[in-house]
Amino acid sequence: MKDLTGRIILGVAAAGLTIGAALRAQEIPRFTEVLRQTNGEVALKIAVTPGRHFRLETTEELPSWRTLVTAKSLGTNPFTDGGARFASARFYRAVAVSDPGVFVGDHVQTAAGDVVIQPVNHASFLMRWNNVVIYNDPVNGATPYQGLPRANLILVSHSHSDHFDSATLTAVKQAETILIAPAAIYSSLSSTLKAQTIPLANGGSTNVLGLPVEAIPAYNLNHPQGTGNGYVVTMGDRQFYISGDTGNIPEMRALQNIDVAFLCMNLPFTMSVGDAANATRSFRPRVIYPYHFRNSDLNTFKQLVGFDLEIDVRPRKWY
């Protein structure tokens, strides 16, 4: 079988799942493993020349393809497709990317272009949507962000040092960057950073760079109520929720229509794995990224979330 671009599509049936891979010459990415796991997920390994970039794409209905991830090759590149367990048919192809400056990460489709998500460490990550680059809780100085685009928007959740560092904010911002932070952060900023910052209290909202942003309460025994924010950011027709450091609070469980969630877990500072799974099942995001999870058992989290609500749990490399 061939798709519209003339690439060869090799079909494989595995436990009722249709799988395909696009192959070309040796310089093009190739699949070395495509395995349906007992939980319905698909584990793939893609061989690509180290240092080169590639996209992993999928479809349930040829010839329409969507990107799962854009990555820089380490040679052999493993990927687990958790969403496959909710599909009766799935095709895959790997496509070489020639632009060395491409932004890498998971893709989430919106009606107005993909959001690309790139973890950095612990609670820090980037999202890029069209020409807007969003940083969440950047810390640890300039080094982790070398080679990455400067921020257009920075979200800061609260004052703890693993979420907030003025020197890092200065290193990753540009003159036009907008910051959003709780009042407790705003009061501690330099005059230069204050001039670029919108203070937002729990329940407050704003619209910056064409993005609606709402501050969601984030609190527990280690984080007094009112001092920290979670955020819901709307990009295109999708809502992205970032929990900040919080417990399994009613304000989170009451969230509706969340497409993608970033949920904290690690004791004693945030939620237990059980509380995080309970919250996830309460507000039912379509996709969830565990983050801030140091020493937490993500396999147990995935099992507790379960498969019946069709929530795609995406463990990624944060550490």
Secondary structure by P-SEA (a helix, b strand, c coil): cccccccbbbbbbcccbbbbbbbcccccccccccccccccbbbbbbbccccbbbbbbbbccccbbbbccccccccbbbbbccccccccbbbbbbbbbccccccccbbbbcccbbbbbbbcccccbbbbcccbbbbcccccccccccccccccbbbbcccccccccaaaaaacccccbbbbbcaaaaaaccaaaaaabbbbcccbbbbcccbbbbbccccccccccccbbbbbbbcccbbbbbbccccccccccccccccccbbbbbccccccaaaaaaaaaaccccbbbbcccccccaaaaaaaaccccbbbbbbcccc
